[in-house]
């Protein structure tokens, strides 16, 4: 059986008396694409903040690569984060930097590598997301939304992470570009062997690229399983959440 990359055990998070996560548990295994879905304010991004060590649990445990994140020192957490790539919802590219500088940002900031060496690494990562040298010296403002998203993914994989967290990777994109990003997430798994956690509102994306899904409602897990298992869940919230898209999702999951 494949190795467990992330294990969340009975995770609770409370902030100023407000319960954000209420006993969340799940595992993500090596090379798996695991999507977390649910309405706004359901706790999706709160989970990823625990995984990357920005938040500590009120109670419960979060293990990443077998290590209890809340027990790590700052130096140990910084080391762990080298193995985690994060794709921000809006891309979060630096407007004052070129594409290659954005992709190679980690190496510019944390190593003594030459700009020429870093530029070569940037091009290598850009090719993995189906971009080429033509974009190296462009500025983010010169890119389309889909290209900006690709560049942000190239930056996330620059340090060869074992785990990539995608925060709303298709947000703000048209349906055609969204499906291109879906295919790219699948291709990256094949090309690099990475594990992926995808936080998304995009039902088509979630049910076509995921090996398994987790459905959250107000900080509680209401369904977990393979796409077809979640689609056929008898939970009233899941049925309402999927709603009129159920037939389309069933069709899409069979195609994929």
MIZATOR-726496 format. One record per residue: residue number from 1; x, y, z negated of N, C-alpha, C in turn. Coordinates in Angstrom, 2 decimals. Example, Ala and Ser with C-alpha at 12.3 -4.5 7.8 and 13.67 -1.06 7.14 Angstrom:
2
{rec 1,{13.19,-5.69,-7.80},{12.30,-4.50,-7.80},{13.20,-3.30,-7.80}},
{rec 2,{12.85,-2.25,-7.08},{13.67,-1.06,-7.14},{12.90,0.03,-7.87}},
//
This chain:
256
{rec 1,{0.84,-1.19,0.00},{0.00,0.00,0.00},{0.88,1.25,0.00}},
{rec 2,{0.43,2.31,0.69},{1.24,3.53,0.80},{1.36,4.23,-0.55}},
{rec 3,{2.39,5.03,-0.66},{2.71,5.72,-1.90},{1.70,6.84,-2.19}},
{rec 4,{1.41,7.06,-3.47},{0.54,8.17,-3.86},{1.37,9.44,-3.89}},
{rec 5,{0.96,10.45,-3.12},{1.66,11.73,-3.06},{1.13,12.69,-4.11}},
{rec 6,{-0.21,12.76,-4.24},{-0.86,13.62,-5.23},{-1.86,12.80,-6.02}},
{rec 7,{-1.80,12.92,-7.34},{-2.80,12.28,-8.19},{-3.35,13.34,-9.15}},
{rec 8,{-4.66,13.53,-9.12},{-5.33,14.47,-10.02},{-6.19,13.65,-10.96}},
{rec 9,{-5.99,13.85,-12.26},{-6.69,13.05,-13.26},{-7.51,13.93,-14.19}},
{rec 10,{-8.82,13.82,-14.12},{-9.74,14.49,-15.04},{-9.37,15.97,-15.23}},
{rec 11,{-9.20,16.67,-14.13},{-8.74,18.06,-14.15},{-9.88,19.01,-14.54}},
{rec 12,{-9.63,19.75,-15.60},{-10.54,20.81,-16.05},{-9.80,22.14,-16.02}},
{rec 13,{-10.49,23.18,-15.57},{-9.92,24.53,-15.62},{-11.00,25.50,-16.07}},
{rec 14,{-10.65,26.25,-17.11},{-11.57,27.25,-17.65},{-10.85,28.58,-17.74}},
{rec 15,{-11.46,29.63,-17.23},{-10.89,30.98,-17.27},{-11.92,31.92,-17.88}},
{rec 16,{-11.54,32.52,-19.00},{-12.41,33.48,-19.70},{-13.81,32.91,-19.93}},
{rec 17,{-13.84,31.66,-20.37},{-15.10,31.02,-20.68},{-15.85,30.45,-19.50}},
{rec 18,{-15.33,30.67,-18.29},{-16.01,30.16,-17.08},{-15.34,28.87,-16.64}},
{rec 19,{-16.13,27.80,-16.55},{-15.61,26.50,-16.16},{-15.55,26.41,-14.64}},
{rec 20,{-14.32,26.35,-14.13},{-14.10,26.35,-12.68},{-14.00,24.93,-12.13}},
{rec 21,{-13.28,24.07,-12.85},{-13.16,22.66,-12.47},{-13.59,21.81,-13.65}},
{rec 22,{-14.38,20.77,-13.38},{-15.00,19.99,-14.46},{-14.75,18.50,-14.24}},
{rec 23,{-13.57,18.05,-14.60},{-13.27,16.62,-14.54},{-13.01,16.09,-13.15}},
{rec 24,{-12.25,16.84,-12.35},{-11.94,16.42,-10.98},{-10.83,15.37,-10.98}},
{rec 25,{-11.06,14.27,-10.28},{-10.06,13.21,-10.14},{-10.02,12.72,-8.69}},
{rec 26,{-8.82,12.51,-8.16},{-8.66,11.91,-6.83},{-7.19,11.61,-6.59}},
{rec 27,{-6.92,10.84,-5.54},{-5.55,10.54,-5.10},{-5.43,10.85,-3.62}},
{rec 28,{-4.25,11.29,-3.23},{-3.93,11.47,-1.81},{-2.69,10.63,-1.53}},
{rec 29,{-2.80,9.77,-0.53},{-1.70,8.86,-0.23},{-0.85,9.34,0.94}},
{rec 30,{0.34,8.76,1.02},{1.32,9.13,2.03},{0.73,9.05,3.44}},
{rec 31,{0.97,10.09,4.24},{0.54,10.22,5.65},{-0.98,10.38,5.80}},
{rec 32,{-1.68,10.56,4.71},{-3.13,10.73,4.76},{-3.47,12.18,5.06}},
{rec 33,{-4.59,12.40,5.77},{-5.18,13.72,5.90},{-6.43,13.71,5.03}},
{rec 34,{-6.37,14.50,3.97},{-7.39,14.50,2.93},{-8.01,15.88,2.88}},
{rec 35,{-9.30,15.99,3.17},{-9.96,17.29,3.20},{-10.81,17.50,1.96}},
{rec 36,{-10.81,18.74,1.48},{-11.64,19.15,0.35},{-12.66,20.15,0.87}},
{rec 37,{-13.94,19.81,0.76},{-14.99,20.67,1.28},{-15.99,21.02,0.17}},
{rec 38,{-16.76,22.06,0.41},{-17.74,22.51,-0.57},{-18.03,23.99,-0.32}},
{rec 39,{-19.06,24.49,-0.95},{-19.43,25.88,-0.75},{-18.44,26.85,-1.37}},
{rec 40,{-18.64,28.14,-1.10},{-17.79,29.17,-1.70},{-17.91,29.10,-3.22}},
{rec 41,{-16.76,29.19,-3.90},{-16.77,29.15,-5.35},{-16.90,27.77,-5.95}},
{rec 42,{-16.75,26.74,-5.13},{-16.90,25.36,-5.63},{-15.65,24.86,-6.32}},
{rec 43,{-14.51,25.54,-6.12},{-13.28,25.12,-6.78},{-12.21,24.55,-5.86}},
{rec 44,{-12.43,24.64,-4.56},{-11.50,24.03,-3.61},{-10.08,24.59,-3.74}},
{rec 45,{-9.97,25.91,-3.62},{-8.65,26.54,-3.70},{-8.06,26.43,-5.09}},
{rec 46,{-8.92,26.37,-6.12},{-8.43,26.20,-7.49},{-7.62,24.92,-7.63}},
{rec 47,{-8.04,23.87,-6.92},{-7.31,22.61,-6.97},{-5.92,22.77,-6.38}},
{rec 48,{-5.83,23.44,-5.23},{-4.52,23.61,-4.58},{-3.59,24.47,-5.44}},
{rec 49,{-4.14,25.43,-6.18},{-3.31,26.26,-7.06},{-2.67,25.42,-8.16}},
{rec 50,{-3.38,24.37,-8.59},{-2.80,23.46,-9.59},{-1.72,22.59,-8.94}},
{rec 51,{-1.96,22.16,-7.72},{-1.00,21.28,-7.04},{0.33,21.97,-6.83}},
{rec 52,{0.31,23.27,-6.49},{1.57,23.98,-6.25},{2.09,24.69,-7.50}},
{rec 53,{1.43,24.45,-8.63},{1.94,24.92,-9.90},{1.67,26.38,-10.24}},
{rec 54,{0.77,27.02,-9.50},{0.42,28.40,-9.83},{-0.48,28.47,-11.06}},
{rec 55,{-1.32,27.47,-11.23},{-2.19,27.37,-12.40},{-1.85,26.12,-13.19}},
{rec 56,{-2.03,26.18,-14.49},{-1.89,25.00,-15.36},{-3.28,24.55,-15.79}},
{rec 57,{-3.51,23.25,-15.89},{-4.83,22.75,-16.29},{-5.20,23.18,-17.71}},
{rec 58,{-6.48,23.41,-17.92},{-6.98,23.54,-19.29},{-6.87,22.17,-19.97}},
{rec 59,{-7.21,21.13,-19.22},{-6.95,19.75,-19.63},{-6.88,18.90,-18.38}},
{rec 60,{-6.33,17.70,-18.53},{-6.15,16.83,-17.38},{-4.73,16.91,-16.85}},
{rec 61,{-4.46,16.12,-15.82},{-3.11,16.02,-15.27},{-3.12,16.16,-13.75}},
{rec 62,{-2.04,16.75,-13.23},{-1.82,16.83,-11.79},{-0.40,16.33,-11.52}},
{rec 63,{-0.31,15.24,-10.78},{0.99,14.67,-10.43},{1.25,14.88,-8.94}},
{rec 64,{2.44,15.38,-8.61},{2.86,15.55,-7.23},{4.18,14.82,-7.05}},
{rec 65,{4.22,13.88,-6.12},{5.39,13.01,-5.95},{5.77,12.35,-7.26}},
{rec 66,{4.75,11.99,-8.05},{4.96,11.27,-9.29},{5.35,12.12,-10.47}},
{rec 67,{5.43,13.44,-10.29},{5.86,14.32,-11.37},{4.67,15.13,-11.89}},
{rec 68,{4.57,15.23,-13.21},{3.53,16.01,-13.85},{3.86,17.49,-13.68}},
{rec 69,{3.11,18.17,-12.83},{3.44,19.55,-12.45},{3.49,20.48,-13.66}},
{rec 70,{2.59,20.30,-14.60},{2.52,21.22,-15.74},{3.69,21.07,-16.69}},
{rec 71,{4.45,19.99,-16.55},{5.60,19.75,-17.44},{6.92,20.25,-16.84}},
{rec 72,{6.88,20.74,-15.60},{8.13,21.13,-14.93},{8.56,22.53,-15.33}},
{rec 73,{9.87,22.74,-15.41},{10.42,24.08,-15.62},{10.25,24.88,-14.33}},
{rec 74,{10.50,26.19,-14.39},{10.39,27.01,-13.18},{11.36,26.54,-12.11}},
{rec 75,{12.56,26.20,-12.52},{13.58,25.73,-11.56},{13.14,24.41,-10.92}},
{rec 76,{12.60,23.51,-11.74},{12.12,22.22,-11.21},{10.93,22.43,-10.28}},
{rec 77,{10.06,23.39,-10.61},{8.90,23.67,-9.77},{9.34,24.27,-8.44}},
{rec 78,{10.33,25.15,-8.47},{10.85,25.73,-7.23},{11.43,24.64,-6.34}},
{rec 79,{12.10,23.67,-6.95},{12.68,22.56,-6.18},{11.57,21.71,-5.57}},
{rec 80,{10.53,21.44,-6.35},{9.40,20.64,-5.87},{8.71,21.32,-4.70}},
{rec 81,{8.59,22.63,-4.77},{7.87,23.37,-3.72},{8.56,23.32,-2.37}},
{rec 82,{9.85,22.98,-2.36},{10.55,22.81,-1.08},{9.92,21.67,-0.27}},
{rec 83,{9.30,20.73,-0.97},{8.67,19.59,-0.31},{7.20,19.82,-0.02}},
{rec 84,{6.73,21.05,-0.29},{5.32,21.38,-0.04},{5.24,22.57,0.90}},
{rec 85,{4.61,22.40,2.06},{4.35,23.51,2.97},{2.94,24.02,2.74}},
{rec 86,{2.77,25.35,2.83},{1.45,25.93,2.56},{1.08,26.84,3.72}},
{rec 87,{-0.07,26.55,4.34},{-0.57,27.38,5.44},{-1.69,28.24,4.89}},
{rec 88,{-1.45,29.53,4.79},{-2.42,30.45,4.20},{-3.60,30.71,5.15}},
{rec 89,{-4.74,31.02,4.55},{-5.98,31.20,5.31},{-5.81,32.21,6.44}},
{rec 90,{-5.23,33.35,6.17},{-5.08,34.40,7.18},{-3.72,34.36,7.86}},
{rec 91,{-2.98,33.27,7.66},{-1.66,33.17,8.27},{-0.57,33.79,7.42}},
{rec 92,{-0.83,35.01,6.88},{0.09,35.72,5.98},{1.48,35.89,6.60}},
{rec 93,{1.52,36.20,7.90},{2.80,36.49,8.54},{3.26,37.90,8.16}},
{rec 94,{4.57,38.10,8.15},{5.13,39.41,7.85},{5.11,40.25,9.12}},
{rec 95,{4.34,41.33,9.10},{4.14,42.14,10.30},{5.42,42.78,10.81}},
{rec 96,{6.37,43.03,9.90},{7.60,43.74,10.29},{8.69,42.79,10.78}},
{rec 97,{8.38,41.49,10.81},{9.35,40.49,11.25},{8.91,39.84,12.53}},
{rec 98,{9.88,39.44,13.35},{9.57,38.71,14.59},{9.08,37.31,14.26}},
{rec 99,{8.62,36.62,15.27},{8.15,35.25,15.08},{9.25,34.37,14.50}},
{rec 100,{10.44,34.42,15.08},{11.49,33.52,14.59},{11.90,33.87,13.16}},
{rec 101,{11.86,35.15,12.81},{12.20,35.54,11.44},{11.13,35.07,10.46}},
{rec 102,{9.88,35.10,10.89},{8.80,34.59,10.04},{8.98,33.09,9.79}},
{rec 103,{9.24,32.34,10.86},{9.39,30.89,10.72},{10.62,30.56,9.88}},
{rec 104,{11.69,31.32,10.06},{12.94,31.04,9.34},{13.09,31.81,8.04}},
{rec 105,{11.98,32.35,7.53},{12.05,33.24,6.36},{12.75,32.59,5.17}},
{rec 106,{12.42,31.34,4.88},{13.04,30.66,3.73},{14.57,30.67,3.85}},
{rec 107,{15.06,30.37,5.05},{16.51,30.27,5.25},{17.17,31.65,5.23}},
{rec 108,{16.46,32.67,5.72},{16.98,34.04,5.65},{17.13,34.51,4.21}},
{rec 109,{16.18,34.09,3.36},{16.15,34.56,1.98},{17.01,33.73,1.03}},
{rec 110,{17.13,32.43,1.31},{17.70,31.53,0.31},{18.98,30.80,0.74}},
{rec 111,{19.47,31.08,1.94},{20.69,30.40,2.38},{21.67,31.41,2.99}},
{rec 112,{22.87,30.94,3.26},{23.88,31.77,3.93},{24.02,31.40,5.40}},
{rec 113,{23.03,30.69,5.92},{23.07,30.31,7.33},{23.07,31.54,8.22}},
{rec 114,{23.71,31.42,9.38},{23.74,32.54,10.32},{22.37,32.73,10.96}},
{rec 115,{22.13,33.93,11.46},{20.85,34.20,12.11},{20.68,33.32,13.35}},
{rec 116,{21.80,33.00,14.01},{21.73,32.13,15.18},{21.28,30.72,14.81}},
{rec 117,{21.81,30.20,13.70},{21.41,28.87,13.23},{19.93,28.85,12.84}},
{rec 118,{19.50,29.91,12.15},{18.11,29.96,11.71},{17.17,30.09,12.91}},
{rec 119,{17.60,30.84,13.90},{16.80,31.00,15.12},{16.60,29.64,15.81}},
{rec 120,{17.65,28.79,15.79},{17.55,27.45,16.40},{16.55,26.59,15.63}},
{rec 121,{16.58,26.67,14.30},{15.62,25.92,13.48},{14.21,26.40,13.78}},
{rec 122,{14.04,27.73,13.89},{12.72,28.29,14.18},{12.18,27.76,15.50}},
{rec 123,{13.03,27.72,16.52},{12.59,27.22,17.82},{12.20,25.75,17.74}},
{rec 124,{12.97,24.98,16.99},{12.66,23.54,16.81},{11.27,23.36,16.18}},
{rec 125,{10.97,24.17,15.17},{9.67,24.06,14.51},{8.55,24.59,15.39}},
{rec 126,{8.81,25.64,16.13},{7.79,26.18,17.04},{7.43,25.16,18.12}},
{rec 127,{8.41,24.41,18.58},{8.13,23.38,19.59},{7.23,22.29,19.02}},
{rec 128,{7.33,22.03,17.72},{6.47,21.03,17.09},{5.00,21.47,17.08}},
{rec 129,{4.77,22.79,17.16},{3.39,23.30,17.20},{3.04,23.79,18.60}},
{rec 130,{3.80,23.28,19.59},{3.53,23.54,21.01},{3.68,25.01,21.42}},
{rec 131,{4.67,25.67,20.82},{5.09,27.00,21.27},{6.55,26.89,21.72}},
{rec 132,{7.03,27.88,22.49},{8.40,27.78,22.99},{9.16,29.09,22.79}},
{rec 133,{10.35,29.18,23.43},{11.23,30.33,23.19},{10.62,31.66,23.62}},
{rec 134,{9.58,31.63,24.44},{8.96,32.88,24.89},{8.38,33.69,23.73}},
{rec 135,{8.07,33.04,22.62},{7.44,33.77,21.50},{8.44,34.16,20.42}},
{rec 136,{9.68,33.72,20.51},{10.64,33.92,19.43},{10.76,35.37,18.98}},
{rec 137,{10.83,36.29,19.93},{11.08,37.70,19.59},{9.82,38.55,19.58}},
{rec 138,{8.67,37.93,19.73},{7.42,38.67,19.64},{7.12,39.02,18.18}},
{rec 139,{6.32,40.06,18.00},{5.86,40.43,16.67},{4.47,39.83,16.45}},
{rec 140,{4.07,39.58,15.20},{2.75,38.99,14.93},{1.60,39.74,15.61}},
{rec 141,{1.72,41.05,15.71},{0.65,41.85,16.32},{0.48,41.55,17.81}},
{rec 142,{1.47,40.92,18.41},{1.41,40.59,19.84},{0.83,39.20,20.09}},
{rec 143,{0.45,38.50,19.03},{-0.03,37.13,19.16},{-1.55,37.06,19.05}},
{rec 144,{-2.13,36.06,19.70},{-3.56,35.78,19.52},{-3.76,35.13,18.15}},
{rec 145,{-5.02,35.03,17.72},{-5.31,34.39,16.43},{-4.82,32.96,16.37}},
{rec 146,{-5.02,32.22,17.45},{-4.57,30.83,17.48},{-3.05,30.71,17.43}},
{rec 147,{-2.36,31.63,18.11},{-0.89,31.60,18.09},{-0.36,31.97,16.72}},
{rec 148,{-1.00,32.95,16.07},{-0.58,33.31,14.71},{-0.71,32.12,13.77}},
{rec 149,{-1.82,31.37,13.94},{-2.02,30.20,13.09},{-0.92,29.16,13.35}},
{rec 150,{-0.54,28.98,14.60},{0.53,28.02,14.93},{1.86,28.45,14.32}},
{rec 151,{2.13,29.75,14.40},{3.38,30.25,13.82},{3.39,30.05,12.30}},
{rec 152,{2.24,30.26,11.65},{2.18,30.06,10.20},{2.38,28.59,9.85}},
{rec 153,{1.90,27.70,10.72},{2.13,26.26,10.49},{3.62,25.93,10.70}},
{rec 154,{4.23,26.53,11.75},{5.66,26.31,11.99},{6.47,26.77,10.78}},
{rec 155,{6.09,27.89,10.17},{6.79,28.37,8.97},{6.61,27.38,7.82}},
{rec 156,{5.40,26.82,7.70},{5.12,25.89,6.61},{5.95,24.61,6.71}},
{rec 157,{6.30,24.21,7.93},{7.07,22.97,8.10},{8.57,23.22,8.26}},
{rec 158,{8.99,24.47,8.10},{10.39,24.82,8.35},{11.36,24.05,7.46}},
{rec 159,{10.96,23.78,6.21},{11.86,23.08,5.28},{11.64,21.57,5.27}},
{rec 160,{10.95,21.07,6.30},{10.65,19.64,6.41},{9.91,19.09,5.19}},
{rec 161,{8.79,19.72,4.82},{8.06,19.27,3.63},{7.43,17.91,3.83}},
{rec 162,{7.19,17.22,2.73},{6.51,15.93,2.78},{5.00,16.11,2.70}},
{rec 163,{4.57,17.25,2.14},{3.15,17.54,1.96},{2.86,18.92,2.52}},
{rec 164,{1.79,19.04,3.32},{1.35,20.34,3.81},{-0.06,20.59,3.31}},
{rec 165,{-0.28,21.78,2.73},{-1.60,22.19,2.30},{-2.10,23.25,3.27}},
{rec 166,{-3.22,22.97,3.91},{-3.83,23.91,4.85},{-5.03,24.58,4.18}},
{rec 167,{-4.99,25.89,4.01},{-6.10,26.63,3.42},{-6.93,27.24,4.54}},
{rec 168,{-8.09,26.66,4.81},{-8.99,27.14,5.87},{-8.24,27.34,7.19}},
{rec 169,{-7.66,26.27,7.76},{-6.82,26.44,8.95},{-7.56,26.92,10.20}},
{rec 170,{-8.89,26.74,10.26},{-9.62,27.20,11.45},{-10.44,28.46,11.19}},
{rec 171,{-10.27,29.06,10.01},{-11.03,30.26,9.66},{-10.73,31.40,10.64}},
{rec 172,{-11.78,32.05,11.13},{-11.62,33.19,12.02},{-11.30,32.85,13.45}},
{rec 173,{-11.25,31.56,13.78},{-10.93,31.14,15.15},{-12.20,30.72,15.88}},
{rec 174,{-12.19,30.88,17.20},{-13.34,30.44,18.00},{-13.36,28.91,18.03}},
{rec 175,{-14.50,28.31,18.42},{-14.62,26.84,18.36},{-13.57,26.10,19.17}},
{rec 176,{-13.22,26.62,20.34},{-12.23,25.92,21.17},{-10.85,25.95,20.50}},
{rec 177,{-10.44,27.13,20.01},{-9.14,27.23,19.34},{-9.13,26.41,18.05}},
{rec 178,{-10.27,26.36,17.38},{-10.37,25.55,16.15},{-10.06,24.09,16.43}},
{rec 179,{-10.59,23.56,17.54},{-10.35,22.17,17.88},{-8.88,21.95,18.28}},
{rec 180,{-8.25,22.97,18.87},{-6.82,22.89,19.19},{-6.01,22.76,17.89}},
{rec 181,{-6.37,23.54,16.87},{-5.67,23.46,15.59},{-5.91,22.09,14.94}},
{rec 182,{-7.13,21.57,15.07},{-7.41,20.22,14.56},{-6.45,19.19,15.16}},
{rec 183,{-6.32,19.26,16.49},{-5.44,18.30,17.18},{-3.99,18.49,16.73}},
{rec 184,{-3.62,19.74,16.48},{-2.25,20.02,16.04},{-1.98,19.41,14.67}},
{rec 185,{-2.95,19.48,13.76},{-2.78,18.87,12.44},{-2.57,17.37,12.57}},
{rec 186,{-3.35,16.74,13.45},{-3.20,15.31,13.69},{-1.84,14.99,14.32}},
{rec 187,{-1.43,15.82,15.30},{-0.14,15.59,15.98},{1.02,15.73,15.00}},
{rec 188,{0.93,16.71,14.10},{2.01,16.91,13.14},{2.17,15.72,12.21}},
{rec 189,{1.06,15.12,11.86},{1.14,13.90,11.04},{1.90,12.81,11.79}},
{rec 190,{1.62,12.69,13.08},{2.30,11.67,13.88},{3.77,12.02,14.12}},
{rec 191,{4.04,13.30,14.36},{5.40,13.72,14.70},{6.34,13.79,13.50}},
{rec 192,{5.80,14.14,12.33},{6.66,14.38,11.17},{6.39,13.44,10.01}},
{rec 193,{5.28,12.70,10.04},{4.97,11.76,8.97},{4.49,12.44,7.69}},
{rec 194,{4.10,13.70,7.79},{3.68,14.43,6.61},{2.28,14.02,6.13}},
{rec 195,{2.05,14.28,4.86},{0.73,14.13,4.24},{0.07,15.51,4.28}},
{rec 196,{-1.25,15.56,4.45},{-1.94,16.85,4.54},{-3.15,16.90,3.62}},
{rec 197,{-3.29,18.02,2.93},{-4.51,18.35,2.20},{-5.11,19.56,2.89}},
{rec 198,{-6.34,19.44,3.33},{-7.00,20.50,4.09},{-8.20,21.02,3.31}},
{rec 199,{-8.17,22.30,2.97},{-9.32,22.96,2.35},{-10.07,23.66,3.46}},
{rec 200,{-11.35,23.35,3.65},{-12.05,23.90,4.81},{-13.55,24.03,4.61}},
{rec 201,{-14.12,25.02,5.31},{-15.57,25.15,5.42},{-16.05,24.55,6.75}},
{rec 202,{-15.09,24.20,7.62},{-15.40,23.76,8.98},{-15.76,22.27,8.95}},
{rec 203,{-17.05,21.99,9.03},{-17.51,20.60,8.93},{-17.01,19.75,10.09}},
{rec 204,{-17.04,20.29,11.30},{-16.57,19.52,12.45},{-15.10,19.13,12.24}},
{rec 205,{-14.30,20.08,11.80},{-12.89,19.82,11.54},{-12.74,18.74,10.47}},
{rec 206,{-13.41,18.93,9.35},{-13.26,18.01,8.22},{-13.60,16.58,8.60}},
{rec 207,{-14.68,16.42,9.35},{-15.15,15.07,9.63},{-14.48,14.43,10.84}},
{rec 208,{-13.67,15.18,11.59},{-12.98,14.58,12.72},{-11.50,14.30,12.45}},
{rec 209,{-10.85,15.08,11.57},{-9.42,14.87,11.37},{-9.11,14.09,10.09}},
{rec 210,{-10.07,13.98,9.18},{-9.77,13.45,7.85},{-9.82,11.93,7.77}},
{rec 211,{-8.89,11.37,7.02},{-8.98,9.96,6.65},{-10.00,9.80,5.53}},
{rec 212,{-9.96,10.75,4.58},{-10.94,10.77,3.49},{-11.28,12.21,3.15}},
{rec 213,{-12.45,12.39,2.51},{-12.89,13.72,2.11},{-13.34,13.72,0.66}},
{rec 214,{-13.27,14.91,0.06},{-13.80,15.14,-1.27},{-14.80,16.29,-1.15}},
{rec 215,{-16.00,16.11,-1.71},{-17.01,17.16,-1.68},{-17.18,17.70,-3.10}},
{rec 216,{-17.03,19.01,-3.23},{-17.15,19.68,-4.54},{-18.43,20.50,-4.61}},
{rec 217,{-19.02,20.53,-5.79},{-20.14,21.43,-6.08},{-19.94,22.00,-7.47}},
{rec 218,{-19.71,23.30,-7.54},{-19.53,23.98,-8.83},{-18.50,23.28,-9.71}},
{rec 219,{-17.38,22.89,-9.08},{-16.28,22.31,-9.84},{-16.40,20.83,-10.14}},
{rec 220,{-17.44,20.19,-9.61},{-17.68,18.76,-9.87},{-17.59,18.00,-8.55}},
{rec 221,{-16.95,16.82,-8.57},{-16.90,15.97,-7.38},{-18.25,15.27,-7.21}},
{rec 222,{-18.90,15.51,-6.08},{-20.20,14.87,-5.84},{-20.12,13.75,-4.81}},
{rec 223,{-19.01,13.70,-4.06},{-18.82,12.60,-3.10},{-17.34,12.52,-2.73}},
{rec 224,{-16.88,11.32,-2.46},{-15.51,11.11,-1.99},{-15.50,9.83,-1.16}},
{rec 225,{-14.75,9.85,-0.05},{-14.65,8.64,0.75},{-14.31,8.95,2.19}},
{rec 226,{-14.36,7.93,3.01},{-14.14,8.11,4.44},{-15.28,8.95,5.03}},
{rec 227,{-15.05,9.58,6.18},{-16.08,10.45,6.75},{-17.46,9.81,6.84}},
{rec 228,{-17.51,8.57,7.30},{-18.82,7.92,7.45},{-19.48,7.65,6.10}},
{rec 229,{-18.65,7.42,5.07},{-19.21,7.20,3.74},{-19.81,8.48,3.18}},
{rec 230,{-19.13,9.60,3.40},{-19.64,10.88,2.91},{-20.89,11.29,3.67}},
{rec 231,{-20.89,11.10,4.98},{-22.06,11.43,5.79},{-23.29,10.66,5.30}},
{rec 232,{-23.08,9.41,4.90},{-24.19,8.56,4.47},{-24.44,8.61,2.96}},
{rec 233,{-23.79,9.54,2.27},{-24.01,9.68,0.83},{-25.48,10.02,0.55}},
{rec 234,{-25.97,9.46,-0.54},{-27.37,9.74,-0.92},{-27.47,10.94,-1.87}},
{rec 235,{-26.33,11.54,-2.20},{-26.37,12.69,-3.10},{-27.15,13.83,-2.44}},
{rec 236,{-28.13,14.40,-3.11},{-28.96,15.46,-2.51},{-28.16,16.68,-2.06}},
{rec 237,{-27.14,17.08,-2.85},{-26.34,18.24,-2.46},{-25.56,17.96,-1.18}},
{rec 238,{-24.98,16.76,-1.07},{-24.21,16.41,0.12},{-25.11,16.46,1.35}},
{rec 239,{-26.29,15.88,1.23},{-27.22,15.88,2.36},{-27.63,17.31,2.74}},
{rec 240,{-27.83,18.14,1.73},{-28.20,19.54,2.00},{-27.02,20.29,2.61}},
{rec 241,{-25.82,20.03,2.11},{-24.63,20.73,2.56},{-24.33,20.40,4.03}},
{rec 242,{-24.45,19.12,4.35},{-24.22,18.71,5.74},{-25.39,19.14,6.61}},
{rec 243,{-26.60,18.96,6.06},{-27.82,19.47,6.68},{-28.02,19.07,8.13}},
{rec 244,{-28.32,20.08,8.92},{-28.68,19.84,10.32},{-27.51,19.37,11.16}},
{rec 245,{-26.27,19.40,10.59},{-25.10,18.98,11.36},{-24.87,17.48,11.28}},
{rec 246,{-25.68,16.75,10.52},{-25.40,15.34,10.28},{-25.28,14.53,11.56}},
{rec 247,{-26.22,14.67,12.47},{-26.17,13.88,13.71},{-24.93,14.22,14.51}},
{rec 248,{-24.60,15.50,14.57},{-23.41,15.93,15.29},{-22.16,15.35,14.65}},
{rec 249,{-22.09,15.37,13.32},{-20.93,14.83,12.61},{-20.80,13.33,12.80}},
{rec 250,{-21.92,12.63,12.77},{-21.89,11.19,13.01},{-21.32,10.90,14.41}},
{rec 251,{-21.76,11.68,15.39},{-21.30,11.51,16.75},{-19.79,11.81,16.84}},
{rec 252,{-19.37,12.92,16.21},{-17.97,13.32,16.25},{-17.08,12.26,15.59}},
{rec 253,{-17.52,11.73,14.44},{-16.68,10.77,13.72},{-16.52,9.48,14.51}},
{rec 254,{-17.54,9.13,15.30},{-17.43,7.92,16.13},{-16.45,8.16,17.27}},
{rec 255,{-16.44,9.40,17.82},{-15.51,9.73,18.90},{-14.08,9.67,18.42}},
{rec 256,{-13.85,10.25,17.21},{-12.50,10.31,16.68},{-11.97,8.95,16.26}},
//
